[in-house]
């Protein structure tokens, strides 16, 4: 079946199956969908009160057309729901508010510790009549369609006293036992919300598959919350903003959804693969969207959406009236926004004057401490980091194994500007003793699809050769030609098809790659950049219905920044505890972390070490001086110093 055919709405399918058994009794199942009865009532109501135990995103999407119709008819809608056990999804609340705007008064039942299970839909009509549906259906796709849910229609004219009694009970709960879901309350609920244990990754994926019948390409989860934040910025008169979202959230789809209000769109990225992927996504979201590219030797101009490489468009020769007027684009997206402090990005940002500019990134913090938030006037529309994304079920949990590696003594490798000398590091890592350690641990986990991140091209080539020689089908991916190297797209195809089991790479898989079925990530070089670490970790965190978790193998020695790893994977000391054993820290939901005991001893020393602030500042001074090439002025020093030391 083609993707277009799948876009048939659930209601179309419903009508084909509909058989009315009883005017007042709705039983659900394949032939008696509750949504049909509700739609009839939404059409003629002047006031609607809804009380349900929970709302789910798929249910709100199913009701969207009915809700919009009611809103346009001036209907006042009140909704009382629960937050008991966290079943109500924040994205469902954000979506409901976005659909109804000021026509909706939405509240939580005040006692979050008390079981809250009412399900009733109360409709008031112009002629003074009304009806209530009371039964078992919450606002979810299943409950409104083919789930076995029993609901009974109670007509006002037939049961006026009962109708009044239910209305009075709703009024009392709504006015006297509720918390108004204003912006702050909704934001706090979203921040604290975790995916309920009753939902597995497979169930979430199956729900998404069902949702495709409603609309294949529509915002979901974090995207809905981010869109709400972007709309709020624009309502406040802002013309630019940044969204910080962990790898795997769907930032490019988010940008495509947000662009729907605008005609001329520019999407800027630094990799060709990202541009190709983005062009497909925008065409999925926007019908009849004429697209083109501005990169290499291609100069497409008469298009609705232009996908441009920063290396090409950022040149001064193209940033002039001969090619583009300053207001040519209504909407500009800068992908991987942490790069936006670089020259060509700045050229583009300074030249164009769009109605709105969106920066998207998973990792806004830079090792050189340049401030990307300043470029968007510190307008953070939405932010969801690794821990929150896993807790909410948007990303796959990980099982992290910190493996002690004493085959390399990093004290013997020279540092240059805070980084290890590349040639010396490469030579130290390319030894059989270490490769054998990696192979031995790799074989423990029966991985089918793995990426191993290396320090250099030669290191990647060496590791691919070693694995091939030891019976594990492998390849290397980097810019250049080697005995075991192939291009990136071919490598991905072979990995997914099972022709190889592991890809060794340096940084070509950091961005713009989506392999949902990846079951292992290996870090085979010292972690020197938090940004790169999180990007590479994110390769394995995509959700897939056949994947419960991703294994992460990190080979750790006595290198300079090893102590930052526990915090990078979300580790925090438990409340009121001061211990420095990273195995006892709190990590994201359903994640397992296990550092070898030798590393635990190292971390205990590192995390408890009382380093004098004077020594830290002195070390930072010389680092910044070397980076600038001159003695730093006071402002340069303050801007360049590591934030953890400064604060």
GUBATI-876502 format. One line per field, with one value per residue (C-alpha): residue in three letters; z negated, y negated, x negated. Coordinates in steps of 0.25 Angstrom, whole numbers, always signed. Layout:
! residues N
rest <- [ALA; ...]
c3 <- [Z; ...]
c2 <- [Y; ...]
c1 <- [X; ...]
This chain:
! residues 647
rest <- [UNK; UNK; UNK; UNK; UNK; UNK; UNK; UNK; UNK; UNK; UNK; UNK; UNK; UNK; UNK; UNK; UNK; UNK; UNK; UNK; UNK; UNK; UNK; UNK; UNK; UNK; UNK; UNK; UNK; UNK; UNK; UNK; UNK; UNK; UNK; UNK; UNK; UNK; UNK; UNK; UNK; UNK; UNK; UNK; UNK; UNK; UNK; UNK; UNK; UNK; UNK; UNK; UNK; UNK; UNK; UNK; UNK; UNK; UNK; UNK; UNK; UNK; UNK; UNK; UNK; UNK; UNK; UNK; UNK; UNK; UNK; UNK; UNK; UNK; UNK; UNK; UNK; UNK; UNK; UNK; UNK; UNK; UNK; UNK; UNK; UNK; UNK; UNK; UNK; UNK; UNK; UNK; UNK; UNK; UNK; UNK; UNK; UNK; UNK; UNK; UNK; UNK; UNK; UNK; UNK; UNK; UNK; UNK; UNK; UNK; UNK; UNK; UNK; UNK; UNK; UNK; UNK; UNK; UNK; UNK; UNK; UNK; UNK; UNK; UNK; UNK; UNK; UNK; UNK; UNK; UNK; UNK; UNK; UNK; UNK; UNK; UNK; UNK; UNK; UNK; UNK; UNK; UNK; UNK; UNK; UNK; UNK; UNK; UNK; UNK; UNK; UNK; UNK; UNK; UNK; UNK; UNK; UNK; UNK; UNK; UNK; UNK; UNK; UNK; UNK; UNK; UNK; UNK; UNK; UNK; UNK; UNK; UNK; UNK; UNK; UNK; UNK; UNK; UNK; UNK; UNK; UNK; UNK; UNK; UNK; UNK; UNK; UNK; UNK; UNK; UNK; UNK; UNK; UNK; UNK; UNK; UNK; UNK; UNK; UNK; UNK; UNK; UNK; UNK; UNK; UNK; UNK; UNK; UNK; UNK; UNK; UNK; UNK; UNK; UNK; UNK; UNK; UNK; UNK; UNK; UNK; UNK; UNK; UNK; UNK; UNK; UNK; UNK; UNK; UNK; UNK; UNK; UNK; UNK; UNK; UNK; UNK; UNK; UNK; UNK; UNK; UNK; UNK; UNK; UNK; UNK; UNK; UNK; UNK; UNK; UNK; UNK; UNK; UNK; UNK; UNK; UNK; UNK; UNK; UNK; UNK; UNK; UNK; UNK; UNK; UNK; UNK; UNK; UNK; UNK; UNK; UNK; UNK; UNK; UNK; UNK; UNK; UNK; UNK; UNK; UNK; UNK; UNK; UNK; UNK; UNK; UNK; UNK; UNK; UNK; UNK; UNK; UNK; UNK; UNK; UNK; UNK; UNK; UNK; UNK; UNK; UNK; UNK; UNK; UNK; UNK; UNK; UNK; UNK; UNK; UNK; UNK; UNK; UNK; UNK; UNK; UNK; UNK; UNK; UNK; UNK; UNK; UNK; UNK; UNK; UNK; UNK; UNK; UNK; UNK; UNK; UNK; UNK; UNK; UNK; UNK; UNK; UNK; UNK; UNK; UNK; UNK; UNK; UNK; UNK; UNK; UNK; UNK; UNK; UNK; UNK; UNK; UNK; UNK; UNK; UNK; UNK; UNK; UNK; UNK; UNK; UNK; UNK; UNK; UNK; UNK; UNK; UNK; UNK; UNK; UNK; UNK; UNK; UNK; UNK; UNK; UNK; UNK; UNK; UNK; UNK; UNK; UNK; UNK; UNK; UNK; UNK; UNK; UNK; UNK; UNK; UNK; UNK; UNK; UNK; UNK; UNK; UNK; UNK; UNK; UNK; UNK; UNK; UNK; UNK; UNK; UNK; UNK; UNK; UNK; UNK; UNK; UNK; UNK; UNK; UNK; UNK; UNK; UNK; UNK; UNK; UNK; UNK; UNK; UNK; UNK; UNK; UNK; UNK; UNK; UNK; UNK; UNK; UNK; UNK; UNK; UNK; UNK; UNK; UNK; UNK; UNK; UNK; UNK; UNK; UNK; UNK; UNK; UNK; UNK; UNK; UNK; UNK; UNK; UNK; UNK; UNK; UNK; UNK; UNK; UNK; UNK; UNK; UNK; UNK; UNK; UNK; UNK; UNK; UNK; UNK; UNK; UNK; UNK; UNK; UNK; UNK; UNK; UNK; UNK; UNK; UNK; UNK; UNK; UNK; UNK; UNK; UNK; UNK; UNK; UNK; UNK; UNK; UNK; UNK; UNK; UNK; UNK; UNK; UNK; UNK; UNK; UNK; UNK; UNK; UNK; UNK; UNK; UNK; UNK; UNK; UNK; UNK; UNK; UNK; UNK; UNK; UNK; UNK; UNK; UNK; UNK; UNK; UNK; UNK; UNK; UNK; UNK; UNK; UNK; UNK; UNK; UNK; UNK; UNK; UNK; UNK; UNK; UNK; UNK; UNK; UNK; UNK; UNK; UNK; UNK; UNK; UNK; UNK; UNK; UNK; UNK; UNK; UNK; UNK; UNK; UNK; UNK; UNK; UNK; UNK; UNK; UNK; UNK; UNK; UNK; UNK; UNK; UNK; UNK; UNK; UNK; UNK; UNK; UNK; UNK; UNK; UNK; UNK; UNK; UNK; UNK; UNK; UNK; UNK; UNK; UNK; UNK; UNK; UNK; UNK; UNK; UNK; UNK; UNK; UNK; UNK; UNK; UNK; UNK; UNK; UNK; UNK; UNK; UNK; UNK; UNK; UNK; UNK; UNK; UNK; UNK; UNK; UNK; UNK; UNK; UNK; UNK; UNK; UNK; UNK; UNK; UNK; UNK; UNK; UNK; UNK; UNK; UNK; UNK; UNK; UNK; UNK; UNK; UNK; UNK; UNK; UNK; UNK; UNK; UNK; UNK; UNK; UNK; UNK; UNK; UNK]
c3 <- [+0; +4; -7; -2; -3; -18; -20; -20; -34; -44; -43; -28; -33; -44; -34; -26; -38; -45; -50; -61; -71; -81; -82; -96; -98; -91; -93; -85; -77; -62; -59; -69; -71; -82; -73; -64; -75; -80; -67; -65; -79; -76; -64; -71; -85; -91; -103; -106; -119; -119; -131; -129; -136; -125; -112; -102; -89; -79; -85; -84; -70; -67; -73; -66; -55; -65; -74; -64; -59; -73; -75; -62; -66; -79; -88; -102; -106; -120; -123; -136; -136; -145; -147; -155; -152; -140; -130; -124; -114; -114; -99; -99; -108; -99; -87; -93; -97; -83; -77; -86; -89; -98; -97; -106; -121; -125; -139; -147; -159; -171; -179; -170; -181; -180; -169; -159; -149; -144; -129; -125; -113; -116; -104; -106; -94; -89; -91; -105; -103; -106; -108; -115; -111; -124; -124; -122; -110; -113; -102; -95; -81; -86; -96; -85; -74; -75; -89; -97; -104; -110; -110; -112; -107; -117; -111; -119; -115; -119; -132; -136; -151; -148; -137; -147; -158; -149; -144; -159; -162; -151; -154; -169; -165; -154; -162; -176; -174; -163; -158; -147; -135; -133; -126; -138; -143; -130; -128; -142; -139; -126; -133; -144; -135; -132; -123; -132; -134; -128; -114; -107; -95; -86; -91; -88; -74; -72; -76; -66; -55; -58; -58; -44; -40; -45; -39; -35; -37; -49; -61; -73; -87; -89; -76; -80; -93; -85; -75; -86; -91; -77; -76; -89; -85; -73; -81; -89; -77; -75; -62; -65; -75; -78; -81; -89; -88; -89; -77; -73; -76; -62; -61; -45; -45; -56; -47; -36; -44; -49; -35; -30; -33; -23; -8; -5; -14; -15; -22; -25; -29; -27; -22; -9; -15; -25; -14; -6; -18; -21; -7; -8; -22; -17; -5; -14; -23; -12; +0; +13; +8; +19; +14; +18; +14; +13; +12; +20; +34; +32; +31; +31; +29; +33; +21; +9; +0; +2; -4; -5; -9; -19; -11; +2; -2; -13; -3; -1; +14; +12; +1; +9; +17; +30; +23; +11; +5; -10; -12; -1; -11; -21; -30; -32; -39; -44; -47; -57; -62; -71; -58; -56; -63; -51; -40; -28; -38; -43; -29; -26; -39; -38; -23; -23; -30; -31; -38; -47; -49; -56; -62; -65; -72; -82; -88; -89; -99; -91; -96; -93; -101; -89; -92; -82; -90; -88; -73; -76; -87; -97; -93; -97; -91; -97; -103; -106; -109; -109; -123; -121; -107; -112; -124; -115; -106; -94; -94; -96; -110; -110; -117; -119; -122; -126; -123; -129; -119; -124; -111; -108; -118; -114; -123; -112; -101; -99; -100; -91; -94; -104; -93; -91; -80; -69; -64; -77; -81; -69; -71; -85; -82; -70; -78; -77; -92; -92; -80; -86; -99; -90; -82; -95; -101; -87; -86; -100; -95; -82; -74; -60; -57; -64; -61; -67; -69; -66; -68; -53; -40; -42; -55; -48; -37; -47; -56; -43; -39; -52; -54; -40; -42; -55; -48; -50; -37; -38; -30; -32; -28; -26; -16; -7; -2; -10; -9; -18; -15; -8; -6; -17; -10; -5; -19; -25; -15; -18; -33; -32; -23; -31; -22; -32; -47; -51; -45; -50; -48; -53; -52; -40; -48; -58; -51; -41; -42; -47; -49; -58; -59; -64; -76; -81; -81; -85; -89; -85; -88; -100; -102; -100; -95; -102; -90; -81; -92; -93; -78; -76; -88; -81; -69; -77; -85; -74; -77; -70; -74; -74; -82; -97; -100; -93; -99; -101; -102; -107; -108; -119; -123; -131; -121; -125; -124; -128; -141; -132; -127; -138; -137; -122; -123; -132; -146; -158; -173; -180; -188; -202; -198; -196; -191; -179; -174; -160; -160; -171; -164; -159; -144; -134; -135; -131; -129; -134; -137; -141; -143; -145; -159; -155; -149; -162; -170; -159; -159; -175; -175; -163; -168; -182; -179; -185; -174; -178; -169; -167; -160; -151; -147; -144; -135; -128; -126; -118; -110; -106; -103; -94; -87; -84; -81; -90; -105; -107; -111; -123; -115; -106; -118; -125; -112; -110; -123; -126; -131; -142; -148; -146; -153]
c2 <- [+0; -14; -24; -33; -23; -21; -36; -31; -36; -27; -33; -28; -14; -16; -19; -7; +2; -5; +2; -5; +6; -3; -18; -20; -8; -9; +3; +0; +12; +12; +7; -3; -14; -24; -36; -35; -39; -50; -56; -58; -65; -74; -79; -84; -88; -102; -97; -85; -79; -67; -60; -48; -41; -44; -50; -43; -50; -41; -43; -58; -57; -48; -59; -71; -74; -73; -82; -92; -92; -95; -106; -113; -112; -119; -107; -108; -96; -92; -79; -73; -62; -55; -54; -41; -32; -41; -35; -48; -52; -66; -66; -63; -76; -85; -80; -82; -96; -99; -94; -102; -114; -123; -115; -104; -104; -92; -87; -76; -69; -75; -62; -55; -44; -40; -30; -39; -30; -38; -38; -47; -56; -66; -74; -86; -91; -104; -99; -96; -81; -73; -59; -52; -41; -33; -21; -16; -24; -33; -42; -32; -26; -12; -17; -26; -15; +0; +2; +10; -2; -3; -17; -21; -33; -40; -50; -63; -62; -48; -49; -63; -61; -52; -61; -73; -64; -60; -75; -80; -69; -74; -88; -85; -77; -87; -100; -95; -83; -87; -93; -102; -97; -111; -112; -110; -98; -91; -94; -88; -76; -73; -75; -65; -55; -41; -31; -22; -8; -2; -6; +1; -4; +6; +1; -13; -9; -2; -14; -22; -12; -13; -28; -28; -24; -38; -46; -40; -53; -61; -66; -57; -57; -67; -73; -78; -84; -91; -96; -102; -109; -115; -120; -127; -134; -139; -144; -152; -158; -150; -148; -137; -125; -113; -99; -90; -75; -63; -55; -46; -55; -59; -73; -74; -70; -80; -91; -86; -86; -100; -105; -102; -117; -122; -122; -124; -115; -113; -101; -103; -91; -87; -73; -69; -57; -66; -74; -62; -57; -70; -72; -59; -62; -76; -70; -59; -70; -81; -77; -83; -89; -92; -89; -92; -92; -102; -95; -91; -94; -94; -108; -105; -119; -118; -109; -110; -103; -104; -94; -101; -97; -107; -106; -111; -120; -127; -133; -148; -146; -140; -149; -161; -166; -159; -146; -149; -161; -162; -158; -147; -136; -137; -126; -121; -108; -107; -92; -88; -102; -100; -103; -116; -124; -121; -131; -126; -124; -138; -143; -137; -141; -155; -157; -151; -158; -147; -147; -136; -129; -116; -110; -95; -87; -76; -81; -96; -97; -98; -94; -108; -115; -123; -127; -121; -126; -140; -139; -136; -147; -136; -132; -118; -112; -98; -90; -75; -68; -54; -50; -56; -50; -36; -38; -42; -30; -38; -31; -17; -14; -10; +0; -7; +1; -7; +3; +0; -1; -1; +2; -13; -22; -36; -43; -40; -47; -62; -72; -83; -93; -84; -72; -60; -61; -53; -45; -41; -37; -29; -22; -18; -13; -5; +7; +22; +23; +12; +17; +30; +24; +17; +30; +38; +29; +27; +42; +42; +35; +42; +29; +29; +14; +6; -7; -8; -23; -24; -35; -36; -30; -21; -16; -13; -6; +2; +6; +11; +19; +25; +29; +35; +43; +49; +53; +40; +34; +19; +7; -7; -20; -33; -43; -36; -22; -11; +5; +6; -7; -9; -21; -25; -21; -8; -5; -8; +1; +13; +11; +11; +23; +31; +32; +25; +25; +12; -1; -8; -23; -36; -47; -44; -38; -49; -57; -54; -39; -31; -16; -12; +3; +0; +8; +4; -8; -7; -19; -15; -28; -37; -47; -61; -68; -67; -71; -60; -49; -53; -53; -39; -33; -38; -29; -18; -24; -24; -16; -3; +7; +18; +11; +10; +3; +0; +5; -5; -1; -12; -8; -18; -20; -31; -42; -56; -58; -44; -50; -57; -44; -40; -54; -53; -40; -47; -43; -50; -47; -42; -52; -55; -46; -51; -38; -38; -24; -26; -13; -18; -31; -33; -31; -32; -23; -8; -11; -2; -7; +1; -4; +6; +6; +0; -12; -14; -16; -26; -34; -34; -41; -50; -54; -57; -63; -77; -85; -99; -109; -117; -105; -103; -118; -118; -106; -112; -125; -118; -110; -123; -130; -119; -118; -133; -135; -147; -150; -150; -163; -162; -161; -150; -143; -143; -139; -128; -122; -108; -111; -100; -108; -122; -118]
c1 <- [+0; -5; -8; +3; +13; +10; +14; +28; +34; +38; +52; +53; +50; +60; +71; +68; +70; +81; +93; +102; +106; +113; +115; +111; +101; +87; +78; +66; +59; +58; +72; +77; +66; +69; +63; +75; +85; +75; +74; +89; +90; +78; +85; +97; +92; +91; +83; +75; +70; +60; +55; +46; +35; +24; +21; +12; +6; +13; +26; +25; +21; +33; +42; +35; +45; +56; +49; +46; +60; +65; +55; +59; +73; +70; +72; +67; +59; +55; +46; +43; +33; +23; +8; +9; -3; -7; +2; +6; -4; -10; -9; +6; +8; -1; +7; +20; +16; +11; +23; +33; +25; +33; +46; +41; +40; +32; +29; +23; +31; +24; +21; +10; +8; +23; +28; +36; +44; +57; +60; +71; +74; +85; +91; +100; +109; +115; +129; +127; +125; +112; +106; +95; +87; +82; +74; +60; +53; +42; +36; +27; +28; +31; +42; +49; +48; +47; +44; +55; +60; +74; +81; +95; +103; +111; +121; +125; +139; +141; +133; +133; +129; +118; +113; +113; +106; +95; +93; +93; +82; +74; +75; +71; +59; +55; +56; +52; +43; +34; +21; +22; +13; +6; -7; -16; -8; -9; -24; -26; -18; -25; -39; -36; -28; -34; -29; -20; -25; -13; -18; -29; -37; -29; -16; -20; -25; -12; -4; -12; -9; +6; +5; +0; +14; +19; +7; -6; -14; -9; -16; -18; -24; -35; -32; -18; -24; -35; -25; -17; -29; -33; -18; -20; -33; -26; -14; -24; -29; -42; -48; -58; -59; -67; -62; -72; -68; -75; -79; -67; -56; -53; -58; -58; -43; -41; -46; -38; -25; -29; -31; -17; -13; -24; -25; -40; -49; -64; -71; -86; -95; -109; -108; -102; -95; -88; -83; -78; -71; -65; -60; -52; -46; -41; -35; -28; -22; -19; -11; -14; -27; -37; -51; -65; -80; -90; -103; -116; -112; -97; -90; -75; -68; -53; -48; -40; -50; -65; -75; -88; -102; -108; -122; -115; -104; -113; -122; -121; -119; -105; -101; -96; -84; -89; -85; -76; -70; -71; -57; -56; -54; -42; -48; -62; -67; -81; -84; -94; -94; -106; -114; -107; -118; -127; -130; -121; -109; -111; -111; -98; -91; -96; -92; -77; -66; -55; -42; -47; -61; -61; -74; -74; -84; -86; -99; -99; -111; -125; -139; -144; -132; -127; -113; -103; -91; -95; -92; -77; -77; -76; -62; -61; -48; -49; -60; -60; -74; -78; -73; -59; -58; -60; -51; -40; -42; -46; -60; -64; -71; -85; -94; -107; -120; -132; -144; -157; -168; -182; -189; -191; -198; -192; -202; -213; -205; -207; -196; -194; -183; -176; -176; -185; -195; -188; -200; -205; -190; -188; -201; -198; -184; -188; -193; -189; -188; -177; -170; -169; -163; -152; -149; -148; -138; -130; -128; -121; -108; -105; -103; -98; -100; -111; -118; -132; -137; -152; -163; -167; -166; -178; -172; -159; -166; -174; -162; -154; -166; -168; -153; -152; -165; -158; -145; -136; -131; -135; -138; -144; -137; -145; -148; -159; -162; -168; -168; -156; -149; -136; -127; -117; -103; -109; -114; -100; -93; -102; -101; -86; -85; -95; -106; -115; -114; -122; -126; -139; -139; -144; -134; -126; -114; -114; -102; -91; -91; -78; -80; -69; -73; -87; -90; -104; -113; -127; -136; -151; -158; -159; -147; -152; -139; -125; -118; -125; -122; -107; -106; -112; -105; -92; -94; -90; -78; -68; -55; -52; -41; -51; -61; -60; -73; -86; -100; -110; -125; -135; -149; -155; -169; -176; -173; -171; -156; -151; -144; -134; -128; -118; -111; -111; -102; -93; -99; -96; -98; -86; -79; -86; -98; -112; -119; -128; -125; -119; -112; -103; -99; -85; -84; -72; -61; -63; -78; -89; -103; -115; -129; -140; -145; -158; -151; -142; -155; -160; -147; -147; -160; -157; -143; -148; -161; -162; -168; -172; -164; -177; -183; -170; -170; -185; -183; -171; -179; -190; -180; -173; -186; -191; -177; -177; -191; -193; -191; -176; -169; -160; -148; -154; -158; -144; -138; -148; -149; -142; -128; -130; -142; -136; -123]
